[in-house]
Amino acid sequence: MPTCPHPYELQSLIDGAASDEELRRLREHVAGCDACAKHLAELERLRWLLRAKRVEPPAGLLERIVQFVATAI
């Protein structure tokens, strides 16, 4: 039984960060592994949700961060 790839490797399928050979190997594995296919689908859904939902930062957040950094230096 082949070992499943690390989740970071599955993420590389979404990001396109893997070599052609690695992409081929990962796609082949996912096609035959229900657990990895499910995990990949969850990663794709999460990426879609993160891109679809724009959240406005609270008012004054940038100023508080700058002030914190200035006092920490």
N, C-alpha and C positions, 0 to 999 in steps of 0.2 A: 504494500500500500504506500503510495507516494506521500511524502510529508507536505502538509499545507504550507504555503508561503506565509511569511510574516505579514501582518496587516499593513505595514509600511510599504511592502512590495505591492499589495493590492492597490494601495493609494496611488502608486506610480502608474497604474493603468489609467486612472482618472486624470492624473496630472500630465501624462505623456512624458514622464521623466525617465523612463526606462529605455534601454537599447531595443532595437528591433527584435533581436533574439530573445531578450528577456520578455518583451511584450508577447511574442509568440508563445513562449513557455507558460506565461501566466494565463493568457487567454485559453490555452489548451487545458490547463489545470482547472480553471473556473468552469469551463464547459462540462467537465466530468465530476465536479465536486459541489454538491448542493450547499454545504456549509459555507464554502468560499463564495459561491454565487450569491447567497443570501447576504453575506457580509459586504460584498461589493455593492449590492443593491442598496444596502443601508448607507454606505459611504457616499454613493451617488445621490441619494435622497438628502443626506445631510448637507452635501455641497450645494445642492439646489436650494435648500431652505436658507442656508447662510447667504447665498447670493440674492435670493428673492426678498428677504426681509432686511430693510435698512432701518437701523435703530439710531435715533438721534441721541448724542451724549447729553447728560444733564448739563444745565446751564452752569457756567463757571468751572467746568471740569478742567479745561486746559489751563486756566489761571491757577487752580489749586495744584495741579501737577508741576507747573513751572515754579511756583512758590516752594513746594516741597523739595524739589531738586535743588533749588537755590540755597535753601537752608541746610541741606544735607551735604553740600560741598564744603 
